[in-house]
Amino acid sequence: MNKPNIRVTPITHNLKKITLKNDFLTVVLLNYGARLHQIFAPDKEGNVENILLSYDNYEDVLADKSFFGATVGPVAGRIRDGKWKNHQLEKNNGTHHIHGGTNGWSFQYWDIEIFEEPDAIGVVFYLKDTFSGYPGPIKATVTYRLQNNQLEMTTKTTSNVTTITNPTNHAYFNLSGNGQRDILTHSLTLNTLGMLELDSDKLPTGNLLEESDLCINFKKKNLLKQILDAYPVGLDDVFLLRYPKVTKPSLLLEEKQSGRQMAVATSNKSVVLFSTTGFHADFKLNGQKMHSNYGLAIEPQEVPDIVHFPEWGSITLHPGQERVTQTIYQFMTTS
């Protein structure tokens, strides 16, 4: 087997590309937004292709407003009226706050440090956030660690003042390889307790739609075409996970023609799935214009707007506390 290797490539004065490569996967990251830019994985025939939706041009990355592969924070998802206790956050989604605001972590340059272990390689992204408008500063690290056929992502946050953090990664997956086919050819299995009821502004109402009451039995393997037939406006929904732990995958995404599979295990209590249904744009990803059902965004996180639903837990970060979340992606093939 070849020795895993790391390469750091300057793209512009500020933008850097970090490439992690071993015998199983090649992972390309960017320091702008601590982004997961590309993942090259083999299909069942051994053909290695990119299984993320990735901008063709770095200029588009720097102009991105759709969070392709970005680390979203300090808090992912919407916060009703941008209110947390007595603190007013930016209202950048109508009357609400979303995804850390227009100066959130996705739109900042992170410092980097690469590392090598006996059986793994990786990169740590560092940020001292004073720009997002959250109480802080908030110190954050995102570590991507590549070992065999697994990519492990660990996020840590600390602050000297009381604040809130609930980050996620916002990669859009398409296992067909280089975006050859839309996600309708994929199948999904999800070990969920149910889906949160959302209002017209896509904010939780406080009600949980039990797994047994959903239109689809997500615990069984379903083609995404079947799922989207049941949810014709598409998925942009919050699912509570039955087993939020990194030792037990909660989600399995498969694409039969390529034979690629991806299992996702996370310590987060929920995952947002966004099917890109109805998402059309002029920018290009993998050589194609962005179009409906082109990718599936998988966003592990704590429950969105949890600051208004304390019964679901807390994302408050206290002085002296370190908040740690972890997600592991495992890539496989079937014949």
ZINORBEL-V568170 format. One record per backbone hydrogen bond with DSSP energy under -0.5 kcal/mol. CO is the residue of the C=O (numbers start at 0). NH is the residue of the N-H. Records with the same first field share a line. If there is no record, write none. Layout:
CO->NH, NH
//
This chain:
4->20
6->8, 18
8->16
14->10, 11
15->30
16->8
17->19, 28
18->6
19->26
20->4
23->41
24->21
25->39
26->19
27->36, 37
28->17
29->34
30->32, 33, 109
32->70
34->29, 36
37->27
38->40, 50
39->25
40->48
42->45
46->42, 48
48->40
49->177
50->173
51->53
53->285
56->59, 60
57->61
58->62
60->63
66->68, 69
68->35
69->71, 169
71->167
72->104
73->165
74->99
76->98
77->304
78->81, 96
79->82
81->88
83->86
86->83, 88
89->91
92->95
95->91, 92
96->78
97->100
100->103
103->106
104->107
107->32
110->125
112->123
114->121
119->116
120->145
121->114
122->143
123->112
124->141
125->110
126->128, 139
127->129
128->136, 137
136->138, 159
137->128, 139
138->157
139->126
140->155
141->124, 143
142->144, 153
143->122
144->146, 151
145->120
146->149
148->330
149->146, 151
150->328
151->144
152->326
153->142
154->324
155->140
156->322
157->138
158->319
162->316
165->75
167->71
169->68
170->172, 297
171->52
172->295
173->176
176->179
181->184
182->185
183->224
184->255
185->223
186->253
187->221
188->251
189->191
190->241
192->210
193->239
194->208
196->204, 205
198->201
202->198
206->196, 208
207->209
208->194
209->212
210->213
215->217
216->219
217->189
221->187
222->225, 226
223->227
224->228
225->229
226->230
230->233
233->235
234->274
236->238, 272
237->195
238->270
239->192, 193
242->244
244->247, 265
249->190
250->263
251->188
252->261
253->186
254->258, 259
257->43
258->333
259->254
260->331
261->252
262->329
263->249, 250
264->327
268->240
269->300
270->238
271->298
272->236
273->296
275->278, 292
277->279
282->289
283->55
284->287
287->284
289->280
290->293
292->182
294->296
295->172
296->273, 298
297->299
298->271
300->269
302->305
304->307
305->308
308->311
309->312
314->164
315->317
316->162
317->320
321->323
322->156
324->154
325->266
326->152
327->264
328->150
329->262
331->260
//
